[in-house]
Amino acid sequence: MNPLRTAWQLSLAGTLLVASACSQILSIEDAQLDRSLSPTPSAGAAGTTSGVIGPLTQSQGGQSDNASGGQDSGIHMHTGGDGNSSGKTSVGSQSSGGTEAGSGELDLCERYCDQVTRNCKGKYEQYRTFDQCVQVCKRLPPGQAGDEDTNTVSCRLRQAEFADSEPFVYCKSAGPLGAGKCGSNCVSYCSLMQEACTAESTRGNLELSYYASSQACLSACGALPASSQAPVQYSSSASAEPTSFVGNTVFCRTYHVAAALEQNAPDEHCPHAMGGDPCIDQ
């Protein structure tokens, strides 16, 4: 046997063996790489993906979306941003249907109370405090912007804005009573009475503290006697003369129903608002 030929054959066999092993290694790596880039992930890849998308979907408020939409739904929500946006819109929609509507009314009340407390001061004051104004406002119909001759907050807001230049003309119709510009005095007073003074809110009172109906209230208010000593317009100010604090007038009754709302004390103030002392003939 030729020693050189034998050595050459052994060397060639070793080279082929190494090449074969390298080929197998490359094939394995290529196969792994192909699986990770495949558009149809294996069960293991899908599990990994759901592990990433799941928390993102939950953080967007979309647990049910993730369950119903599957993996594609989760990816769409994450990459497109639609899931996050629709999540916020959904919350906003719930608010606008409920809480935000209350807030919307409160925003109107804040605007109204800011104007009326700023422009109607001294003897033209209509509310003892800003909070009293808000509590009264919340019991009035909000109405529509530009309202005239109707018992609404929007009508009063308009009058309060006019009062900036002429408080002696517009404050009386910007307050809790409409003064004929935003509902009549009796209509305004009775609407507040129906909200504040009820059988439930005055359950423990021995004296009459509420009207059985709006019509009963309107009839009683309309029967109030005229008096030359009564004020010509309502004011919550102690500096106004004659005062709205006492006397058998719609002004005294309105003062006390507003106090009942502000202090959440209908049992205390509703008897006065019904015509009890001090809202009696002096």
Secondary structure, DSSP 8 states (H G I E B T S, - for coil): --HHHHHHHHHHHHHHHHHHHHHHHHHHHHHHHHHHH-SS--HHHHHHHHHHHHHHHHHTT-HHHHHHHHHHHHHHHHHHSHHHHHHHHHHHHHHHHTHHHHHHHHHHHHHHHHHHHHHS-GGG---SSHHHHHHHHTTS----TT--SSSSHHHHHHHHHHTTT-HHHHHHHHSSS-TTTSS-HHHHHHHHHHHH--TTTTTT-SS--S-SSHHHHHHHHHT----TTS-SS----TTSSS-SSSSSSHHHHHHHHHHHHHHT-HHHHHHHHTT-TTSS--
